Amino acid sequence: MAERKKSVEEKRGILLLALLAREGGGAFQKELSPAPDVPVRDALVKDGLIRKDVRARKIWLEVTDKGWDTAGGRLAALLPEDVQGAGSVLRAWLAHLSGYMAAQGLALSDLLATAAVDAAAAAPARPDDGPADDLPARIRAAYLAVTGGRLNTRALLKDLRPRLPEVPAATLDEALIRMQREGGARLYRIDNRIEITDADRLAAIQIAGEPRHLLWIEQ
């Protein structure tokens, strides 16, 4: 059966997924398969989902924090069925996933068995962790302390962690990830790599093999 032509929205989804499959969410345009259409690329740039730079006289494309967040909320809808380019993008994702699993020593069941994740999230706090129900409120208070009482602005994790010194790093990470999963917060990368310091790297949370350096709470 011949593959049908892609709609503009499908082309946007394929380009975004193709970039997300690359290390750090970025690649030179000529390295991408299928080759992106310029109008589609420019529309994603205009919408703030990807960023375009020129490096060594070549076009570099990179997914922004907004792009990561948008894709994370609708992964299943981004890859269309039976259209040109979908197969190559899926293969790139599977290769990326395979590399991540090998690096982390994970089996496929570790990623697909959601029951284990749910059980870990529901596990009672250890005695030295403090009341589990209070931790999101304490994180929110620490966030507001870092941002000067403002919501809808970024708080670097390197500034947030020192305000919760009694909370073990792993416990804080679990709470932040749970808050993001429940929609109470967002964890983003720092887009401009020049801004990233050693302290940012140490404070970052790793999610699906990608570092998240800052916390964002909307309300």
Secondary structure, DSSP 8 states (H G I E B T S, - for coil): ---B---HHHHHHHHHHHHHTSGGGEEEGGG-SS---HHHHHHHHHTTSEEEEEETTEEEEEE-HHHHHHHHHSHHHHS-SSBTTHHHHHHHHHHHHHHHHHHHT--HHHHH-HHHHHHHHHS---GGG--GGGHHHHHHHHHHHHHTS-SSSEEEHHHHGGG-TTS-HHHHHHHHHHHHHTTS-EEE--S-GGG--HHHHHH-EEETTEEE-EEE---
